[in-house]
Each structure stands twice: as structure tokens, then as C-alpha cells.
Amino acid sequence: MDLGLTNRHGIVVGGSRGIGKAIARQLAEEGMDLVLVARDPQRLHDSAQEIAEASNRRVYPVVCDVTDRLQVDAMVEQAIDHLGDLHVLINSGSAPGGSATATGYIDTIVDEDFLDDFNVKYMGALRCARACIPHLQRAGWGRIVNISGLNARIAGNLSGGARNTSLVHFTKTLATQLGRDGITVNCIHPGITRTERTAGMLAARADRKGITPEEVETADFAEGAPRANALGRMIDASEIAHLAAFLCSEKAWAISGETIAADGGGGTSVYY
């Protein structure tokens, strides 16, 4: 299927690793030229070079801290200098591994950690979208995809739940505001997803339990286990990337303001 993305231009925030990097790779393979955005210069440079060589597309690294509006605005202008115009924004910026704060009782919350988490994930997405929207409007064709997470639907992590639920509201609000400008806005809720960090995390847990990493993963996704899903296996970052690429495509005009869970059918709740 031709997704109609050849020679489109995009920004992938959080594109140096994990789900963001997987999305950037898929978009480049579909024919897009990209700017990758992250805070770690060396990792960012290496990822951009790797994707450019694999896809034969233009991929530029631009270092930016999304908690700083001036840096975000400058990053978008730098992206326009590189690319000429803009069609796609992927908001996948967050701390590696997601939110680790506020997973316990309310009296354990460190206010500064909570606010920093929200500032990176939610406000970072807002700052990037605000800076990109005039360029998407000028192009008359745009896609914004926000990478959120299933903490929005699972009680227990006050920080992750707050920021991810807010991204859903943000997505729907922007979709209603921007649709007549030819811009769709959607949100993806990844579940537990295999990235570069997964092997090390499984190995550490296996060492503590005295079993193999394969046995740890099998137990995690066994029927009835807390992490189990309908497929009985972990979703790979590349599978999140396939969904993101479709939402960015010419084939996805009918989908806007939606939130799609991409966790292999986890849980039994019904959303309608």
C-alpha cells in the first residue's frame, strides 16, 4: 500500500531511541525526510545517521530540550531551514522508560518530579505543536501524532496517568481546531513495548529471580498474568511505528481526534 508519504517532511520528537526512533525509521522508509529531536547529542547524531543510511533519505539531528519554549521555537525554525516545509509532527518525547514517579501512595509524591514529568511529556508536546502548527497550516496538509501511554487507563501511577490523560484531551482539542486546515491529530497508547532497553531490563529481572530472560518474558505474558494481552507476547516498537505511519498517511483522512491502544489487546475493559 502506498501511504503517500514520499517527499513529505516531518519532525520526530524523541527520535533518538525507543518508540520515537522506530517511528522515524518507518517514516524514512516510507520516503519522508526528517528532523530528529532529542537532548543527547551523540545518541541523536548516531540515530539520525543510522536511519539516513538505511533509508537513503535526509535525516537531520537537532538537539532540543522541549521544556524550554525558546529552544523548541528555534528547533522548529532550524527544521524548516533543513526541510523547506513541514507536514508531520510526532510527539514521542519523554523520560526513557516513561514515568517512574508517583507510582505509590499520594504521600510519596515528590512535587518537583511530578511537575517535571508533566513538563516534558505534556507541555513538551504542546510547545512543539504550537511551534509547528503555522507551518502545517501553510502546507495545507498535516499530521500530528502524540505518543501517550496506557497509564491513562490504568490507575496507580498518578504522574503517568495525569500526563497521558491530558495528552488525550489535547489530541481531541487540536483535532477539532485544525481539521478544516487539512490537519489530523491522533494519539497512540502503547502498552508494554520492546525497545533497546528491554533486553537489559529482562536480564536484570532474570538475574534476581534465578531464571532466564526468556522465562521472565513468558511468565509476564502468560494467560492471566498482570501484563498479559490477547496475543500472549510483547508488542515491538516497530509495530507501534507501523500504526503511526498509517495515521500519518494519505489513507487515514477519516481518523482524527482518536486515541488508539496498541498493546496487543490487553485488559478486558470495553471502550465505546
N, C-alpha and C positions, 0 to 999 in steps of 0.2 A: 504494500500500500504506500503510495506516495503521499507523505504528510504535508507537502507544500512548504517545507521549511528551508529549501535550498536558497542560499544567499540572504536569508534573514539574519538579523543581528540581535544578540542578546547579552544580558548581564546575569551571571550566576553568583549570587552572594553565598559565601560558604562553599565555594567551589574547589577548595584545595584538598578536601578529604571527604570520606563518608558518602552520604546520600547526595550531597551537592556535587561532589566530583563525579559520581556515577551519572547524574543528570547532565552535567556538562559534557561528558564523553558521548552520551547518547545524542544530544543535540548537535554536537560537532559531526557525528557520524551521519546525521540526517542532512548535513550540508550547511549548518549555521556557522558564522564567525562569532566569536565570543570574547567577552572580558570576564575573567575570573577574579573574584574579590575575597580576600581573607586578611588576617592580621599577621600571619607568619610568612615573612618574605621568602625564605628558602623553600619551604614546602609549597608555597603558592607558585613560585617560579618553576619548580620541578614538575608540578601537576600540569601547568599550562604547557610546558614543553612536551611532556608525555602525550597529552591529548592532541596537540598540534601535529606531532609526528605520526600518531596513529591515524588521524583523520584527514590529514593534508588540508586543514582549514587554518585560518588565522585565529590564534588564541592568545590573548594578552593578559598578563598578570597585573593587577592594580591593588596595592596594599591599602587597606582602609579599616578603620575602627568604626563600626556602624553606630556606636554610642555617641559619636561626635557629628553633629549636623554639618559643620563646615567641611569635615573630611568626606562625608557622604556626597555633598553637593559637588565637591571638587572631583571625587571619583567618577561621578556620572558625566561631568564635563570632559574628563580625560577619556572616558569610554566613547563619547561622541567623537572626540578627536581621532581615536583609533578606528572606529567603525563607520563613521559618517552619519548614521541614523540608528534608531533603536526600535525593536519590535517585541522583545520578550524580556521580562524580569522574573527571575527565580529567587525567591527569598528563602534561603536554607541556612541562614546564619544562626548559630547557637554554640554554646559551650560543647566541646567534644563529649559525646555520650549523652547529651541532653542535660536536663535539670537534675542535679544531685541534692539540691537544698530542699528543705521543708517537706521531707518525706515522713516525718514523725508527728508528734503532737504539737499543737499550736505553740506551747510554751518553749519549744526547741527552735523556733524560727529566729534566724539572725536577720534583722531587718535589712541590713546592707546587702546581704547575699540575695535575698528575695528581690529587692529592687534592681540589683544588677542583672539578675536573670531576666526580669521583665524588660529592662532597658535594652538588653542585647536582642532578645528574640522578638518581642512585640514592637517596641519603639524603633528597633533597628529596621524591621520590615516597613514600618510607617515612614521612616525617614527616606528609605530607598525608594519606596513607591512615590512619595511626594516629589522627589527629585526627578524620577523617570517619567511620570505621567505627561508632562508637557511634550516630551519627545515622542511618546506613544501616540498622543493626540495629533501631533504634527504629521506622523507617518500615516494616520488614519487606519491603523491595523495594529492591534496589540494584545499581548497575553501576559497576565501576571499569575504566577502560581506560588502560593505560600505553603511551605512545608511545615506542618504543625506537629501533632502527635496525639496518641490515644489517651494521654493523661487527661485530655479534655473530657473524656467519657468515663474515666475510672477514678473513683475517689481515693485519696490517700496522699497525693503529692500536691500540697497547696500551691507551691510555686509553679510547677509544670502545668497543673490544671488551670490556674489563673491565666497564664500567658497563652496557652494553647486555645482555651475557650475564647479569649479575646481575639485571637487571630481568625477564628471562625466568623465572629461578628464583623471584624474588619473586612474580611473577604466579601461577605454579602453586601455590606455597605458600599464598598468600592464598585462591586458589580452593578448595583442599581444606579450609581452615579455615572459610570463610564460606558455603559453598554451602547449608548447612541453615538459614542465616539469610535465605535468599532473595536472596543477593548473588552475582552472577557477576563474575569478574575475567579480563580478557583483555589481550593485548599485540599491538600492531601494529609491524611492522618496515617503516617507509618506506624506499624507496631514494632515488635522486636525484629530488627533488621541486621543482616550480616554485612559488616563493613570491614575495613582494615583492622579495626580494634578487636574484632570478635574472637579471633584465634587466641590472642593473648589472654583475654578475659576468661575464655573457656579453659585454657590451660591452667590458669591460677586457681579456678574453682576445682578443677580436677585434682590438682596437687593437694588441696586442702581435704578433699574427700577420699583420696587414695584410689581414684578410678581414672579412666581415660577421658580426654576431652569429648570423644565421640559418645561415650556413655552418659556424660553430663548432658549433652545436647539431646540425645534420645530421651532421657528422663524428662527434660524440660517440655518436650512436645508430645509426650505420651498421652493417650486419651485420659481425660480427667485431671491432668496436671494443670496448675495455675496458668502456665504460659501456653497451653495447648491451643491449637487452632484447627479449623476444619481440614486443612491439608496435612497436618501432622508433621510439619517441618518449618524451619525458619525461612522467612522471606529474604531474598537477596536485594542489595541496594540497586542492582541492575533492573530488577522488576519494578521498583519504585520509579526508576528512570524511564522505563517504557511508558508508564502511565503519564508521567509528567510530559513526555514528548508528545503523546497523543493530545493532551489538554492544550499544548502549545500549537497544535496543528490546524490546518485549514479544515480538517474533518470534524472539529469539535466546536463549531459555532453554536450549537444548540445547548451547550453546557456552560453556564455561568452562574456564579454565586453559590456553587455547590461545594460540599465537603465530602471527600471520598476516603473511606477507611481502606488501607492497603496492608492488611495484616494476615491474609490467608483465611479469613473467616473466623476470627477469634471471638469468643463470647457468644452468648445466646440472646442478648437483648435485641429487640426489634425497633428499628428507627424508620419512621414513616412521615 
